[in-house]
Amino acid sequence: MASRTTSRLLPIAVAAACVAALVPAASAAASGGGRFTPGAPGVGDEYFPLEGNGGYDVRHYALDLAYDPDHDQLDGTVTITARATQNLSRFDLDLSGMHVSKVRVNRSTARFTRNGQELVITPRRGLPKGGTFTVAVTYGGVPETIVGSPIVFGSPYGFLHTPDGAFVGGEPNGASTWFPSNDHPSDKATFDYAITVPKGLGAIANGVLKGQKDRKAVFSRRPAPIEATTFRWHENSPMATYLTTIDIGRWDVKTGRTPLGTPNYTAVDPELLKTQPNAVGFFFDTTSEATDLWTRTWGTYPFNTTGAIADDARYEGQPLGFSLETQGKPVYSAVRNTSTIAHELAHQWFGDSVSPARWKDIWLNESFATWSQLYWNELHGGTKVADAVRATYNARPYPDPAGSPWWSVVIADPQRDTMFNNRVYHGGAMVLQFLRERIGDEKFFALLRTWVARHRYGNATTEQFTALAERVSGQDLSAFFRTWIYSPGKPPLP
């Protein structure tokens, strides 16, 4: 995610209450697998205790959605294929707002209730550990935009209602505002989307467009079927829920391949072309150049497409000021500069392919993408990375001015409300540059290439990175990392 700037009815479903005691004891006995117990309501992330859920691992999401911009109404059924990691008597999904009308587990109607963001589901029979099961949730409503969160400096994020449709940027916890999920980056899955919208609009999502079909469709807030189009997208690489996006509206689309051969799907809202007529070509060409640069620098591009989705995105009439990595096609709320595009595309390796195991590890996303952005600038005739990070160092006073934390933010544990603080971006990029100078270019680039190859499509922690850095460099770096990422304060320049 590029740094965001400030310019950037919970209905309760009618369902029987469900408690673990209602699960028939015979289920456990019949399975021979031991006692069935509820899955935890969160994965234990200290920043987001209720994000994600225990007891299962999602393998695939199939989202069958209909969105009606005239009423801001989203309806659909999400079918999740998962593997139980314990004998489950019940389990949770994350879903904020929306109205749930039906839940089925393995094609049988299941009991459910709501508890804040938790959709608590009790299947008819216990789910044995190691077994695969499906859960289908039918739901609808007006997705709520998250507003006023200090995490993103008060900027709106999540599901954003635009003049002609919708624009979705979900990091860190916006996915559960528009579809039921196991909403934590530690549980990745593949995705299929079928998105139906009124004819004349387009719907873009992660992955590759597999087809589109015009048809009559029923939208829940309209009295009769209308002409519509269904767009089908497929993401075949494991993806964290915060990297999902659906973007609906009118688009100018350009497709092709980068010079190295990666498919490129670029879509731009025609409204942006009124002031910047070359925006489609600009995004397409810069995306191609950055994708190929990072492919040569960090290794094989990890996904089946690159691209860009640029919308004229506003909240209450005010332009939104963010750019955000989503898997395969970053989203931009306006036309951005080349270094911002380079930053978001570096995230395809650092954050999307290799995702944080815990939100406290967010520097593994942002510091690495910011260092890449500075390197892009250097390669394009700008300030050398070594000079840029020292300029940052000298420009930041210590102690921190009141109300402006920077040196007091601990990079490897920045805390929830300051997890996107500038020190996680430029302070962490500074650390990486100092590491580069200490171990030398050959080992530094080998370290980062090894990092993305070793954890490709998975999750990783800060401790794993520091251990790999010592292994690749052959140096004891414990004092270096203790000083620069595990401690607050302004250390002397190394």
C-alpha positions in Angstrom: 0.0 0.0 0.0 1.3 3.4 -0.8 0.9 5.9 2.0 -2.7 7.0 2.3 -3.5 10.7 2.9 -6.5 12.3 4.5 -7.5 13.4 1.0 -8.0 9.9 0.5 -27.6 -1.3 10.0 -26.3 -4.3 11.1 -29.5 -6.5 10.7 -29.6 -9.7 12.7 -30.6 -12.7 10.7 -33.5 -14.7 11.9 -32.0 -17.9 13.1 -32.0 -20.3 16.0 -29.3 -19.6 18.5 -26.5 -22.2 18.4 -24.3 -23.3 21.2 -21.8 -26.2 21.3 -24.1 -28.1 23.6 -26.6 -28.5 20.8 -24.2 -30.6 18.7 -25.3 -34.2 19.1 -22.8 -36.2 21.2 -23.4 -39.1 18.8 -21.6 -37.1 16.1 -18.3 -37.4 17.9 -18.8 -41.0 18.9 -19.8 -42.1 15.4 -16.7 -40.6 13.9 -14.4 -42.4 16.2 -12.3 -39.2 16.1 -12.7 -37.9 19.6 -14.6 -34.9 21.0 -16.0 -32.2 18.7 -15.4 -28.6 19.9 -16.0 -25.1 18.5 -13.4 -23.4 16.4 -11.8 -20.2 17.9 -13.5 -16.9 16.9 -10.1 -15.5 15.9 -6.6 -16.6 14.9 -5.0 -14.8 17.8 -3.5 -11.9 16.0 -2.7 -9.3 18.7 -3.7 -6.4 16.4 -7.0 -7.9 15.2 -8.0 -10.5 17.8 -11.3 -11.4 16.0 -10.0 -11.4 12.4 -9.7 -14.9 11.0 -11.0 -18.0 12.8 -9.8 -21.3 14.2 -10.6 -24.8 13.4 -10.3 -24.8 9.6 -8.2 -23.8 6.6 -9.9 -22.3 3.5 -8.9 -23.8 0.2 -11.2 -22.0 -2.2 -13.8 -19.2 -2.4 -16.5 -19.1 -5.1 -18.2 -15.7 -5.0 -21.5 -15.4 -7.0 -22.5 -11.8 -6.6 -24.9 -9.3 -8.1 -24.3 -5.6 -7.5 -26.9 -2.9 -8.3 -25.2 0.6 -8.1 -28.6 2.4 -8.3 -29.4 1.0 -4.8 -25.8 0.2 -3.6 -27.1 -3.3 -3.0 -24.9 -6.3 -3.0 -26.5 -9.8 -3.0 -25.0 -13.2 -3.5 -23.9 -16.6 -2.3 -20.3 -17.3 -1.3 -19.3 -21.0 -1.3 -16.2 -21.8 0.7 -14.3 -25.1 0.5 -12.2 -25.7 3.6 -10.4 -28.4 5.5 -11.1 -28.9 9.2 -8.0 -28.7 11.4 -9.8 -30.1 14.4 -13.0 -32.0 15.1 -15.4 -29.1 14.7 -18.8 -28.8 16.4 -19.2 -25.2 15.1 -17.1 -22.5 13.4 -17.1 -18.8 12.6 -16.8 -16.7 9.5 -16.0 -13.0 9.5 -18.8 -10.8 8.2 -19.5 -7.2 9.2 -23.0 -5.9 8.5 -25.1 -7.4 5.7 -28.1 -9.7 6.1 -27.6 -13.5 6.1 -30.7 -15.4 4.9 -29.3 -18.9 4.6 -26.3 -21.1 5.5 -25.7 -24.6 4.2 -22.8 -26.9 5.2 -22.2 -29.8 2.9 -25.5 -29.0 1.2 -27.5 -29.3 4.4 -29.1 -26.3 6.1 -27.1 -25.2 9.1 -27.9 -23.1 12.1 -26.3 -19.7 12.4 -26.3 -16.6 14.6 -24.6 -13.3 14.5 -22.2 -11.9 17.2 -20.7 -8.7 16.0 -18.4 -9.4 13.1 -18.7 -13.2 13.8 -21.1 -15.3 11.8 -21.3 -18.4 14.0 -22.3 -21.6 12.1 -23.4 -24.9 13.6 -23.6 -27.8 11.1 -26.0 -30.6 11.5 -23.1 -33.0 12.1 -19.7 -32.4 13.5 -16.9 -31.9 10.9 -14.1 -34.4 11.5 -10.5 -33.2 11.5 -8.7 -33.6 8.2 -12.0 -33.7 6.3 -13.0 -31.3 3.5 -16.3 -29.5 3.8 -18.2 -26.7 2.0 -20.2 -23.8 3.5 -22.5 -21.7 1.4 -23.7 -18.3 2.8 -26.5 -16.5 1.0 -26.6 -12.8 2.0 -27.2 -9.3 0.9 -27.3 -5.6 1.9 -25.4 -2.4 1.5 -21.7 -2.9 2.4 -20.5 -0.3 4.8 -17.4 1.7 4.1 -15.0 1.8 7.0 -14.6 5.5 8.0 -12.6 7.2 10.7 -10.2 4.4 11.6 -6.8 5.7 12.9 -5.1 2.8 11.2 -5.4 4.6 7.9 -5.4 8.1 9.3 -9.2 8.3 9.1 -9.4 7.8 5.3 -12.4 5.8 4.1 -11.5 2.2 2.9 -13.0 -1.1 2.2 -16.1 -1.2 0.0 -16.4 2.3 -1.6 -19.5 3.3 -3.4 -18.6 5.3 -6.5 -20.9 7.4 -8.8 -21.1 4.5 -11.3 -20.4 1.5 -9.2 -17.9 0.3 -6.6 -14.2 0.4 -5.8 -12.7 -2.0 -3.3 -9.5 -1.6 -1.3 -9.6 -3.8 1.7 -6.3 -3.6 3.6 -6.2 -4.5 6.4 -9.7 -5.6 7.5 -12.1 -4.5 4.8 -12.8 -7.8 3.1 -15.3 -8.9 5.7 -17.5 -5.9 5.0 -18.6 -7.3 1.7 -18.2 -11.1 1.8 -18.0 -13.8 4.5 -14.5 -15.1 4.9 -11.7 -16.2 7.1 -10.3 -12.7 7.1 -6.7 -12.9 8.1 -3.7 -13.1 5.8 -2.5 -16.3 7.3 -5.2 -18.2 5.5 -4.8 -17.9 1.8 -7.1 -19.5 -0.9 -7.8 -19.5 -4.6 -10.8 -17.5 -5.8 -13.6 -17.6 -8.5 -15.9 -14.7 -9.0 -19.1 -14.4 -10.9 -20.2 -10.8 -10.8 -23.5 -9.7 -12.3 -24.1 -6.0 -13.0 -26.6 -3.9 -15.0 -25.7 -4.0 -18.7 -23.4 -1.2 -19.7 -21.2 -1.6 -16.7 -18.0 -3.7 -16.3 -16.9 -5.8 -13.3 -13.2 -6.4 -12.6 -11.7 -8.7 -10.0 -8.4 -10.5 -9.3 -7.0 -13.0 -11.7 -7.9 -13.6 -15.3 -11.2 -12.8 -17.0 -12.7 -16.2 -18.0 -15.7 -14.9 -19.8 -18.7 -12.5 -19.8 -22.3 -13.1 -20.8 -25.3 -10.8 -21.3 -28.5 -12.0 -19.8 -31.7 -11.0 -18.0 -31.0 -10.8 -14.2 -33.0 -10.2 -11.1 -31.7 -7.6 -8.7 -33.4 -7.7 -5.3 -34.3 -4.0 -5.1 -35.9 -3.9 -8.6 -39.5 -5.0 -9.4 -38.6 -6.9 -12.5 -35.6 -8.5 -14.3 -33.3 -6.2 -16.3 -30.6 -6.6 -18.9 -27.4 -7.4 -17.2 -23.9 -8.9 -17.8 -22.1 -11.5 -15.7 -18.3 -11.4 -15.6 -16.3 -14.4 -14.5 -12.8 -14.1 -13.0 -10.4 -16.7 -11.7 -7.4 -16.3 -9.4 -5.5 -19.5 -9.4 -2.7 -18.5 -6.9 -3.4 -18.5 -3.2 -4.6 -15.1 -2.1 -5.1 -13.4 1.3 -8.6 -11.9 1.7 -7.3 -8.4 2.2 -5.9 -8.5 -1.4 -9.3 -9.2 -3.0 -11.0 -6.6 -5.0 -14.2 -6.1 -7.1 -14.4 -2.9 -9.1 -17.6 -2.0 -10.9 -18.3 0.9 -13.3 -17.4 2.1 -16.7 -13.9 1.3 -17.9 -11.5 1.9 -20.7 -9.5 -1.4 -20.9 -6.2 -2.2 -22.6 -4.8 -5.7 -22.6 -1.6 -7.1 -23.8 1.7 -8.4 -22.5 4.8 -6.9 -20.9 8.0 -7.2 -23.0 8.9 -10.2 -20.8 5.6 -11.8 -21.6 3.4 -11.3 -18.5 -0.3 -10.6 -19.4 -1.3 -7.0 -18.5 -4.9 -6.0 -17.9 -5.3 -2.3 -17.3 -8.6 -0.6 -16.7 -9.2 3.2 -16.3 -12.4 5.1 -15.5 -13.2 7.3 -18.5 -13.7 10.2 -16.1 -10.0 10.3 -15.5 -9.4 10.6 -19.2 -11.1 14.0 -19.3 -8.2 15.6 -17.6 -5.5 13.1 -18.5 -6.3 11.6 -21.9 -3.2 9.4 -22.0 -4.0 7.7 -18.6 -4.7 4.3 -20.1 -1.4 4.1 -22.0 0.5 5.6 -19.0 -0.8 3.0 -16.6 -0.3 0.2 -19.1 3.2 1.1 -20.0 4.4 2.0 -16.5 2.9 -1.3 -15.2 4.7 -3.3 -17.9 8.0 -1.6 -17.2 7.8 -2.0 -13.4 6.6 -5.6 -13.6 9.5 -6.6 -15.8 12.0 -4.7 -13.7 10.9 -6.4 -10.5 10.9 -9.8 -12.4 14.5 -9.3 -13.3 15.3 -8.1 -9.8 13.3 -10.3 -7.5 12.5 -13.4 -9.6 9.7 -14.8 -11.7 6.4 -12.8 -11.6 4.3 -14.8 -9.1 0.8 -14.4 -10.7 -1.1 -15.0 -13.9 -1.6 -11.3 -14.7 -0.3 -7.9 -13.9 -2.2 -4.7 -14.4 -3.9 -1.6 -12.9 -7.4 -0.5 -12.0 -7.7 3.3 -11.8 -11.0 4.7 -10.8 -12.4 8.2 -10.2 -13.0 7.2 -6.6 -14.6 9.6 -4.1 -16.2 9.6 -0.7 -19.0 12.1 -0.1 -17.8 14.0 -3.2 -14.2 14.3 -2.0 -11.4 12.5 -4.0 -9.8 9.6 -2.2 -6.0 9.8 -1.8 -4.8 6.2 -1.9 -3.1 3.5 -4.0 -3.3 0.0 -2.8 -1.9 -3.4 -3.7 -4.4 -6.0 -4.6 -3.3 -9.3 -6.0 -2.4 -9.0 -9.7 -3.9 -5.6 -10.4 -3.3 -2.8 -7.9 -6.1 -0.2 -7.5 -5.6 3.5 -7.7 -8.1 6.2 -6.8 -6.8 8.6 -9.4 -3.8 8.8 -11.8 -0.6 8.3 -9.8 3.1 8.9 -10.5 5.4 6.2 -11.8 7.2 5.5 -8.5 3.8 4.9 -6.8 3.0 2.3 -9.5 6.4 0.8 -9.0 5.8 0.6 -5.2 2.4 -1.2 -5.7 3.9 -3.7 -8.2 6.8 -4.5 -5.9 4.1 -5.7 -3.4 3.3 -8.5 -5.8 6.4 -10.1 -4.4 6.5 -8.5 -1.0 3.1 -8.8 0.6 1.0 -10.6 -2.0 3.1 -13.7 -2.9 4.9 -13.6 0.5 2.3 -12.3 3.0 2.7 -11.4 6.6 1.9 -14.2 9.1 0.9 -11.6 11.6 -0.1 -8.0 11.1 2.8 -6.9 13.3 5.0 -8.2 10.4 3.6 -5.5 8.1 7.1 -4.0 7.5 7.9 -7.1 5.4 5.3 -5.6 3.0 5.8 -1.9 3.2 9.5 -1.4 3.9 10.4 -3.7 1.1 8.1 -2.1 -1.4 9.3 1.4 -0.3 13.0 0.3 -0.8 12.0 -1.0 -4.2 10.4 2.4 -5.0 13.5 4.3 -4.0 15.6 1.9 -6.2 13.2 2.6 -9.1 13.8 6.3 -8.6 17.6 5.8 -8.6 17.5 3.6 -11.8 15.4 6.4 -13.4 18.0 9.1 -12.7 16.7 10.2 -9.3 18.3 10.3 -5.9 20.5 7.3 -5.0 18.9 5.1 -2.4 21.8 5.6 0.0 21.3 9.4 -0.2 17.5 9.2 0.0 17.5 7.2 3.2 20.1 9.5 4.8 18.0 12.5 3.9 15.0 10.8 5.6 17.2 10.2 8.7 18.4 13.8 8.9 14.9 15.2 8.3 13.3 13.4 11.2 13.9 15.1 14.5 14.3 13.2 17.8 12.6 13.1 20.1 9.4 13.0 18.0 7.3 16.2 18.0 4.1 15.9 20.0 1.5 14.0 18.0 3.9 13.0 15.3 5.3 9.6 16.2 8.2 8.3 14.1 11.3 7.2 15.9 9.1 6.0 18.7 7.4 3.5 16.3 9.0 0.1 16.5 9.3 -1.2 12.9 8.9 -4.9 13.8 5.9 -4.2 16.1 4.5 -0.9 15.2 1.1 -1.4 17.0 -2.2 -1.5 15.4 -3.1 2.2 15.1 0.4 3.1 13.7 1.0 0.0 11.6 1.0 2.2 8.5 3.1 5.0 10.0 5.7 6.4 7.7 8.5 4.8 9.8 7.2 1.4 8.7 7.6 2.6 5.1 10.7 4.9 4.9 12.2 3.9 8.2 12.1 0.3 7.2 13.5 1.1 3.7 16.3 2.8 5.6 17.0 -0.4 7.5 17.1 -2.4 4.3 19.6 0.0 2.8 21.8 -0.1 5.8 21.6 -3.9 5.7 22.6 -3.7 2.0 25.6 -1.6 2.8 26.7 -3.9 5.6 26.4 -7.2 3.7 27.1 -6.0 0.2 25.0 -5.9 -3.0 25.6 -9.5 -4.0 24.4 -10.9 -0.8 21.6 -8.3 -0.3 20.0 -9.1 -3.7 20.5 -12.8 -3.1 18.8 -12.5 0.3 15.7 -10.9 -1.1 15.5 -13.2 -4.1 15.8 -16.2 -1.7 13.2 -14.7 0.6 10.5 -14.4 -2.1 11.4 -17.8 -3.6 11.4 -19.7 -0.2 8.0 -18.2 0.9 6.3 -18.0 -2.5 2.5 -18.1 -2.0 2.9 -18.4 1.7 3.3 -16.4 4.9 6.4 -15.4 6.8 7.6 -13.6 9.9 10.2 -11.0 10.9 12.1 -13.7 12.7 12.3 -15.8 9.6 13.7 -12.9 7.7 16.4 -12.0 10.2 17.4 -15.6 10.4 17.7 -15.9 6.6 19.7 -12.6 6.5 22.3 -14.1 8.9 22.4 -17.3 6.9 22.9 -15.7 3.5 25.3 -13.0 4.8 27.3 -15.3 7.0 27.2 -12.6 9.7 25.8 -12.2 13.2 23.2 -9.5 12.6 21.4 -9.7 16.0 22.7 -6.4 17.3 21.9 -4.7 13.9 18.3 -5.8 13.9 17.9 -5.3 17.7 18.9 -1.6 17.2 17.1 -0.9 13.9 13.8 -2.9 13.9 13.2 -4.1 17.4 13.9 -0.8 19.4 12.5 2.7 19.4 14.8 5.7 19.2 17.2 7.3 16.7 20.4 5.3 16.6 23.6 6.8 15.2 24.1 6.2 11.5 26.0 3.0 10.9 
